[in-house]
């Protein structure tokens, strides 16, 4: 069994921008020389999320709009009083979405549905440089 850890870097805009990681993860899997195992995808930081969804224009608009309804940007958050950075909503969204996801693979292919992509969502209220870790464990 081998463990291979890779890092992906993305420049983001924030405000619930959604970035499709699937092609980059497929490339890393191909380069890994592993055939079967698991890949854990992890977002470094506390204001982003990793999930799967159908990466299409409608959902790219729907998700931020839905999040603004259930976790509004401009509500009162005690975090904002502590740090004054105005991103309390970002931390709550990240906690609900989680910062990691594990995807099994076999014969060098991820077990993903036809319309299922792995995405990073940047919930912060400003542009950032984001680190995404992909750790492959397998043979």
DAHU-V110272 format. One record per pair of residues at least 24 apart in sequence whose C-alpha atoms are under 7 Angstrom apart, sorted by the first residue. I is the first residue (numbers start at 1). GAP is how many residues later the second one is. If there is no record, write none. Layout:
I;GAP / I;GAP
This chain:
1;136 / 1;137 / 1;138 / 2;135 / 2;136 / 2;137 / 3;132 / 3;133 / 3;134 / 3;135 / 4;131 / 4;132 / 4;133 / 5;129 / 5;130 / 5;131 / 6;127 / 6;128 / 6;129 / 7;124 / 7;125 / 7;126 / 7;127 / 8;123 / 8;124 / 8;125 / 9;120 / 9;121 / 9;122 / 9;123 / 10;119 / 10;120 / 10;121 / 11;117 / 11;118 / 11;119 / 12;115 / 12;116 / 12;117 / 13;113 / 13;114 / 13;115 / 14;108 / 14;109 / 14;110 / 14;111 / 14;112 / 14;113 / 14;114 / 15;107 / 15;108 / 15;109 / 15;110 / 15;111 / 16;48 / 16;105 / 16;106 / 16;107 / 17;104 / 17;105 / 18;42 / 18;101 / 18;102 / 18;103 / 18;104 / 19;100 / 19;101 / 19;102 / 20;35 / 20;97 / 20;98 / 20;99 / 20;100 / 21;97 / 21;98 / 21;99 / 22;95 / 22;96 / 29;79 / 30;78 / 34;74 / 34;104 / 34;105 / 35;71 / 35;72 / 35;73 / 35;104 / 36;69 / 36;70 / 36;71 / 36;72 / 36;102 / 36;103 / 37;67 / 37;68 / 37;69 / 37;100 / 37;101 / 37;102 / 38;64 / 38;65 / 38;66 / 38;67 / 38;98 / 38;99 / 38;100 / 39;63 / 39;64 / 39;65 / 39;95 / 39;96 / 39;97 / 39;98 / 40;60 / 40;61 / 40;62 / 40;63 / 40;94 / 40;95 / 40;96 / 41;59 / 41;60 / 41;61 / 41;91 / 41;92 / 41;93 / 41;94 / 42;57 / 42;58 / 42;59 / 42;90 / 42;91 / 42;92 / 43;56 / 43;57 / 43;88 / 43;89 / 43;90 / 44;87 / 44;88 / 46;45 / 46;48 / 47;43 / 47;44 / 47;47 / 47;75 / 47;76 / 47;77 / 48;46 / 48;51 / 48;72 / 48;73 / 48;74 / 48;75 / 49;45 / 49;48 / 49;49 / 49;50 / 49;71 / 49;72 / 49;73 / 50;47 / 50;48 / 50;49 / 50;50 / 50;51 / 50;69 / 50;70 / 50;71 / 51;46 / 51;50 / 51;67 / 51;68 / 51;69 / 52;64 / 52;65 / 52;66 / 52;67 / 53;63 / 53;64 / 53;65 / 54;61 / 54;62 / 54;63 / 55;62 / 87;37 / 87;38 / 90;33 / 90;34 / 93;30 / 94;29
